């Protein structure tokens, strides 16, 4: 049973469903437990049976979710509960009962103290090295890409219809960003891409930014896009809103910017990529920069951003002015994603991790597991107490102010 972080249009949850479908296609029975959301349609289209997760998540870990996990494990005779990200991993551990629990962490940063003693897959090298130093069962599992579905010659792309719907004639150089438009982590990347396209207005004639996604920062980003379009006197920034299937947007791009699974999906369409991360991080994805992404994943945090010295406009200018290099990177990008991150390569690895988790669960050591569980609950209590203290200090500070 797979437990995505949520069913919103985000990389971790799309990864969860893609892997669930591919594991099912390898001959295993797979259920998905989740709240309703836009990705519920995708799960049904995949033919994955959905188990409703409690909607009320005001308290995490959610006691109702733990009970739901326990009931589903018994009802469907689940062998492995695979959860994505922090709280679902803890809820899977608390509710798995006789099943094995395994967690997948794609998020950036060190693990919180309450992550339970279950096998973990980690999405990038630095976190894998950190966790591997303290846990026996830690595995590197980078974001998987369905390179059969995400490819420039895929049937049913609907490219002509997409262009017509959004008034996007073919021809002008296009930089695409497909992302959640969230204030946290994502906003800077989208803003800098919009600003870079504006800065190149007279240098790369007709250049435009194609922004696909929705979220808490959408209103502010639309206002920024409108200001840029007004200043330039043309439709240089096109915002489509969220798309259930953004493949036509990727296929429209000459360069893709962003981070994580999104930029990798774009590269699967034989498009060069530039990782635009947080605090000014900017790095093109090329053979010589792969060691950087081995460490941090296809993301990054820079030393801080000086808007007057942002390297992104120059990187984009160089790509558009050197067609030979851009085409070479396009071909290499497609091959790299297919060979390194294809679902057909990563799903069998994941099945082997499930088998290892089952073997570990069946091994003697009930006393050791009970002690480990008590330790997890103790760390959770300490974390909650620290968070409550921080919130109380913040309230006190506001009251004094």
C-alpha positions in Angstrom: 0.0 0.0 0.0 1.4 3.3 -1.1 0.8 6.5 0.9 1.7 9.7 -1.1 2.4 12.9 0.8 -0.8 14.3 -0.7 -2.7 14.2 -4.0 -1.7 17.7 -5.2 0.2 18.2 -8.4 3.7 17.9 -6.9 6.8 15.9 -7.8 6.9 13.6 -4.8 3.3 12.5 -5.2 3.6 12.0 -9.0 6.7 9.9 -8.3 4.7 7.8 -5.8 1.9 7.1 -8.3 4.3 6.4 -11.2 6.3 3.9 -9.1 3.1 2.4 -7.7 1.8 1.7 -11.3 5.1 0.3 -12.5 5.5 -2.0 -9.4 1.9 -3.2 -10.1 2.8 -3.8 -13.7 5.7 -6.0 -12.5 3.1 -8.4 -11.0 2.4 -7.1 -7.5 -0.9 -6.0 -5.9 -0.8 -2.3 -5.1 -3.3 0.0 -3.3 -3.0 3.7 -2.8 -4.2 5.4 0.5 -4.6 9.1 0.2 -6.9 12.1 0.6 -8.8 13.4 -2.5 -6.9 15.8 -4.8 -6.1 16.5 -8.4 -3.9 13.4 -8.7 -6.8 11.1 -7.7 -7.8 11.2 -11.4 -4.3 10.1 -12.4 -4.5 7.2 -9.9 -7.9 6.0 -11.3 -6.6 6.3 -14.8 -3.7 4.0 -13.8 -6.2 1.5 -12.5 -4.8 1.8 -8.9 -7.5 1.1 -6.3 -7.8 4.1 -3.9 -8.4 3.8 -0.1 -9.7 7.0 1.4 -7.4 8.6 4.0 -9.0 10.8 6.7 -9.4 14.4 5.5 -8.7 16.0 8.9 -5.0 16.5 9.3 -4.9 19.3 11.9 -2.8 17.0 14.2 0.2 15.1 12.8 0.8 12.3 13.2 -3.0 11.8 12.6 -4.5 9.2 15.0 -7.3 8.7 12.4 -4.8 8.0 9.7 -2.9 5.5 11.9 -6.2 3.7 12.5 -7.0 3.8 8.8 -3.6 2.3 7.9 -4.1 -0.5 10.5 -7.5 -1.3 9.2 -6.4 -1.4 5.6 -3.4 -3.6 6.4 -5.8 -6.2 7.9 -8.5 -5.9 5.3 -6.3 -6.2 2.3 -3.6 -8.4 3.8 -0.9 -5.8 3.0 2.7 -6.9 3.2 4.4 -3.5 2.8 3.3 0.1 3.6 5.3 2.5 1.5 4.9 6.2 2.6 6.3 9.4 1.1 7.8 12.2 3.2 7.9 12.9 6.9 4.5 12.6 8.5 3.1 9.8 6.3 6.3 7.7 7.1 5.6 8.1 10.8 1.9 7.3 10.4 2.7 4.2 8.3 5.1 3.0 11.0 2.6 3.5 13.7 -0.2 1.8 11.8 1.5 -0.9 9.8 0.9 -3.5 12.5 2.2 -6.8 11.0 3.3 -5.3 7.7 6.7 -3.9 6.9 6.9 -0.1 6.6 9.3 1.8 4.3 9.6 5.6 3.8 10.8 7.7 0.8 12.2 11.2 1.4 12.5 13.5 -1.5 12.6 16.7 0.6 15.7 18.8 1.0 17.5 19.0 4.4 18.3 16.7 7.3 15.7 14.3 8.6 13.5 15.5 11.5 14.1 13.6 14.8 10.8 11.7 14.8 11.5 9.7 11.6 11.0 6.1 12.7 13.5 3.2 12.4 12.2 2.0 9.1 14.1 1.4 5.8 14.3 4.7 3.9 14.9 5.6 0.3 16.5 9.0 -0.2 16.3 11.2 -3.2 19.8 12.6 -3.4 23.4 11.8 -2.5 24.1 14.1 0.4 21.1 13.0 2.4 21.7 9.4 1.5 25.3 9.6 2.8 24.1 11.3 6.0 21.4 8.8 6.7 23.5 5.8 5.7 26.0 6.7 8.4 23.4 5.9 11.1 21.0 3.4 9.5 21.6 0.0 8.0 18.7 0.1 5.6 19.1 3.3 3.6 18.9 3.4 -0.2 19.4 6.0 -2.9 16.3 6.3 -5.1 16.4 9.4 -7.3 13.1 10.9 -8.7 11.9 8.4 -11.4 10.8 9.6 -14.8 8.4 7.8 -17.1 10.5 8.2 -20.3 7.9 6.2 -22.3 5.2 8.7 -21.5 7.4 11.8 -21.3 9.1 12.0 -24.7 9.0 14.4 -27.7 7.4 11.8 -30.0 4.8 10.5 -27.5 1.3 9.9 -29.0 -1.5 12.2 -27.8 0.6 15.1 -26.8 -1.9 17.5 -28.2 0.7 20.1 -29.0 -1.3 21.9 -31.7 -4.3 22.1 -29.4 -2.2 23.4 -26.5 -0.7 26.1 -28.7 -4.1 27.2 -29.9 -5.6 27.2 -26.4 -2.9 29.5 -25.0 -2.1 31.5 -28.1 1.4 30.2 -28.4 2.5 30.3 -32.0 5.5 28.1 -32.8 8.8 29.8 -33.4 9.7 32.3 -30.6 12.4 31.0 -28.2 10.6 29.5 -25.2 11.8 29.0 -21.7 9.4 26.8 -19.7 8.8 26.4 -16.0 6.4 23.7 -14.8 6.1 24.0 -11.0 3.9 24.4 -8.0 3.6 28.1 -7.6 4.3 28.0 -3.8 5.8 30.8 -1.7 8.2 28.3 -0.1 11.1 27.0 -2.2 9.4 27.5 -5.6 8.6 31.2 -5.9 12.2 32.5 -6.3 12.8 30.1 -9.2 9.8 31.3 -11.1 10.4 35.0 -10.4 14.0 34.7 -11.6 13.0 32.9 -14.8 10.5 35.6 -15.6 13.0 38.4 -14.8 15.7 36.7 -16.9 13.4 36.5 -20.0 12.6 40.2 -19.5 16.3 41.1 -19.3 16.9 39.3 -22.6 14.1 41.1 -24.5 16.5 42.9 -26.9 19.2 40.2 -26.9 17.1 37.2 -27.8 14.3 38.6 -30.0 10.8 37.2 -29.2 12.0 35.2 -26.1 9.1 34.2 -23.9 8.6 32.4 -20.5 5.9 29.7 -20.3 4.9 29.2 -16.7 2.7 26.2 -15.9 1.3 25.6 -12.4 -0.8 26.9 -9.6 -0.5 27.5 -5.9 -0.3 30.1 -3.1 2.0 32.4 -5.0 0.1 32.3 -8.2 -1.6 35.7 -7.7 1.7 37.5 -7.0 3.4 35.8 -9.9 0.6 36.7 -12.3 0.9 40.3 -11.2 4.7 40.2 -11.9 4.1 38.7 -15.3 1.5 41.4 -16.2 4.0 44.1 -15.2 6.7 42.5 -17.4 4.3 42.2 -20.4 3.2 45.8 -20.0 6.8 47.1 -19.7 7.9 45.2 -22.8 4.7 45.9 -24.8 4.3 42.2 -25.7 3.2 38.9 -24.3 6.6 37.8 -23.1 5.3 35.8 -20.1 2.5 33.3 -20.6 0.9 31.7 -17.5 -1.4 28.7 -18.2 -2.4 27.8 -14.6 -2.1 24.2 -13.4 -2.3 21.4 -16.0 -3.1 17.8 -15.3 -0.9 16.8 -18.3 1.8 19.4 -18.9 3.6 17.4 -21.6 2.6 19.8 -24.4 4.2 22.6 -22.4 7.5 20.7 -22.1 7.3 19.8 -25.8 7.0 23.6 -26.6 10.1 24.5 -24.7 13.6 25.2 -26.1 15.0 25.4 -22.5 13.5 24.2 -19.3 14.2 25.9 -15.9 13.2 24.8 -12.4 14.2 22.0 -10.1 13.5 18.4 -9.0 11.3 16.1 -11.0 9.9 18.9 -13.1 13.2 19.8 -14.7 14.0 16.1 -15.3 10.6 15.6 -17.0 11.5 18.6 -19.3 14.9 17.1 -20.1 13.1 13.8 -21.0 11.7 15.8 -23.9 15.2 16.4 -25.3 15.4 19.9 -23.9 18.4 21.4 -22.1 17.8 22.2 -18.4 19.0 24.9 -16.0 18.4 24.2 -12.3 17.2 27.4 -10.7 17.1 26.7 -6.9 17.0 28.8 -3.8 19.1 31.8 -2.7 20.5 32.3 -6.1 21.5 28.8 -7.0 21.9 28.5 -10.8 23.5 25.6 -12.6 23.0 24.2 -16.1 22.6 20.4 -16.3 25.6 19.2 -18.3 28.0 16.3 -18.2 30.5 18.3 -16.2 27.9 19.5 -13.6 26.4 16.1 -12.9 28.7 15.6 -9.8 27.0 18.7 -8.3 23.5 17.1 -8.8 24.8 13.7 -7.5 25.2 15.5 -4.1 22.2 17.8 -3.9 19.7 16.3 -6.2 18.5 18.4 -9.1 18.0 21.3 -6.7 20.4 23.6 -4.8 20.8 26.4 -2.3 23.2 29.2 -3.2 25.0 31.7 -1.0 22.4 34.4 -1.6 21.1 36.4 -4.6 22.2 39.7 -5.9 19.5 40.5 -8.5 21.9 42.8 -10.3 24.3 39.9 -10.8 22.0 37.0 -11.4 23.8 34.5 -13.7 20.6 33.1 -15.2 20.1 35.7 -18.1 23.7 35.1 -19.3 23.2 31.3 -19.2 20.0 31.5 -21.2 21.6 34.0 -23.7 24.5 31.6 -24.3 22.2 28.7 -24.9 20.1 30.5 -27.4 23.1 32.0 -29.2 24.9 28.7 -29.6 22.5 26.4 -31.4 25.0 23.6 -31.9 25.7 23.4 -28.1 22.0 23.6 -27.3 21.1 20.7 -29.7 23.9 18.6 -28.3 22.7 19.2 -24.8 19.1 18.4 -25.9 20.1 14.9 -27.1 22.4 14.2 -24.1 19.6 15.3 -21.7 17.1 12.8 -23.0 19.7 10.0 -22.9 20.8 10.8 -19.4 17.3 10.8 -18.0 16.4 7.6 -19.7 19.5 5.7 -18.7 19.8 7.0 -15.1 16.2 7.8 -14.0 13.8 5.7 -16.1 11.0 4.1 -14.3 11.8 0.7 -15.9 15.2 0.8 -14.2 14.1 2.2 -10.8 10.9 0.2 -10.1 12.7 -3.2 -9.9 15.2 -1.6 -7.5 12.3 -0.5 -5.3 10.8 -4.0 -5.3 14.2 -5.3 -4.0 13.9 -2.7 -1.2 10.4 -4.0 -0.4 11.8 -7.6 -0.2 14.6 -6.4 2.1 12.1 -4.7 4.4 10.0 -7.8 4.6 13.0 -9.9 5.4 14.0 -7.5 8.2 10.4 -7.5 9.5 10.4 -11.3 9.7 13.8 -11.5 11.5 13.9 -12.1 15.3 14.1 -9.0 17.4 10.7 -8.0 18.8 12.2 -6.5 21.9 14.6 -4.4 19.9 11.8 -3.1 17.7 9.7 -2.3 20.7 12.6 -0.2 22.2 13.1 1.5 18.8 9.4 2.4 18.7 9.5 3.8 22.2 12.5 5.9 21.2 10.7 7.3 18.2 7.7 8.3 20.3 10.0 10.0 22.8 11.7 12.0 20.1 8.3 12.9 18.7 7.3 14.2 22.1 10.4 16.3 22.4 9.9 17.7 18.9 6.3 18.6 19.7 7.3 20.3 23.0 10.0 22.3 21.2 7.5 23.4 18.5 4.9 24.4 21.2 7.6 26.4 23.0 8.6 28.2 19.8 4.9 29.0 19.1 4.4 30.3 22.6 7.4 32.6 22.4 6.2 33.9 19.0 2.7 34.7 20.5 4.3 36.4 23.5 6.5 38.5 21.2 3.5 39.6 19.1 1.5 40.4 22.2 4.3 42.6 23.5 4.6 44.3 20.2 
